Amino acid sequence: MAFQQGLSGLDGASKALDVISNNVANANTVGFKNAVTKFGDVYASALNGSAAGIQIGIGVSVGAVSQSFNQGNLTTTNNPLDLAINGNGFFCVQKTDGTLAYTRNGQYELNKNGNLVNAAGLQLLGYPANAAGQILPATPSPIKLDTSDLQPAQTSKASLGLNLDSRSKVPTVAFASTAANPIPDPLSYNSSTSITIYDSLGNSHIETMYFVKDSAAAGSWSMYASTDGGVATGPTNLSFDTSGKMTTAMPLTATADIANSIGAVDPFSFSLDFTGSTQYGNAFGVNKQIQDGYASGRLSGTTVASDGTIQGRYSNGQSKVLGQTVLANFANPNGLASLGDNIWAESPDSGQPMVGAPNSGTLGSIQAGSVEDSNVDLTKALVDMITYQRSYQANSQSIKTQDQIMQTLVNLR
């Protein structure tokens, strides 16, 4: 009598229950992918050519245990360095021995060296950024964020958009600013505004501009400039046509004369651009004020864009690109070798990794401050568990029946 069919059925049902139990155990594991047991029937090789119509199978075998890489739900967290992949791809991480692995678990944090690592200490790979914040696509390497202070930048250009009131009268008091009295008489100018500029050490200074309506022509104004309340320099002519548009060539060159430089470059020049300014019959007003200088700043936080770009936020209100994470995809993800700790390794069956920036080609996008939940369907898993339990019981009954038949034969006299 043959017990092989029943034994193979017990073995198959047992392995299927193991797979389901593993799925259930990892229902809360971030980035875990549900596994499925695949079976195949077994036939004996006939030595004397058995007729096809009377072949009897000898049981079942486990053909493969494959994982389902369909998308898991994305859950928002409070950690900006938690990253979830929305779509295809795997994070590339480097193990302590230098070999590469791949994972969908995007729970990362900064270690003491500034590297992004997961709970197991594996380093996230990506593209570095240069000092100017430009991404340098090359062979992916461990991402190391520059946590040093952001160096100050001296103002090199400033841009203002304003309207000078065409209805203004020519001042009756002559504009004057001297060392003894640097602040001009308010009756000597029509309008004024100021902008904050920065020297080479990141110290802020106030650049004040005074606008005086000229008597020479209806569309002519004189501008005087003063740094930190010092003696105003000028005049610089600003001209407008009859439609109220500025005709003076831009940009102008302005010079900041710092009263107390405290070791900074003094004086220093910057371009001053009034493009877009007008002379209309409306009250004086400023509608644009931009300059490119800033003080030094400390890294206060990071954000990650959908394309994996990591941007640092600084205490001075500036931001800078610090690097970019990459993703890898495979022709056959089911061919990846499972290494535990929710990571996989490349194998001959998976094919070579296709590495690129997130949100490009077939690669998914990055959602920062989120994690991808396990894609295990607990309801289905529990139903499948009952099904395979019944299968195990049925195969046990098959063996029991075979045993009873054999016992009958043994008892024949």
Buried (B, 14 or more C-beta within 10 A) or exposed (E): EEBBBBBBBBBBBBBBBBBBEBBBEBBEBBBBBBBBBEBEEEEEEEEEEEEEEEEEEBBBBBEEBBBBBEBBEBEEBEBBBBBBBBBBBBBBBBBEEEEBBBBBBBBBEBEEEBBBBBEBEBBBBBBBBEEEBEBEEEEBBBBBBBEEEBEBBBBBBBBBBBBBBBEBEEBEEEBEBEEEEBEBEEEBBBBBBBBBBBBBBBBBBEBBBBBBBBEEEEBBBBBBBBBBEBBBBBBBBBBBEEEBBBEBEBBBEBEBBBEEBEEBEBEBEBBBBBEBBBBBEEEBBBEEBEBBBBBBBEBEEBBBBEBBBBBBBBBBEBBBBBBBBBBBBBEEBBBBEBBEBBBBBBEEEBBEBBBBBBBEEEBBBBBBBBBBBBBBBEEEBEEBBEBBBEBBEEBBEBBEEBEEEEEEEEEEE
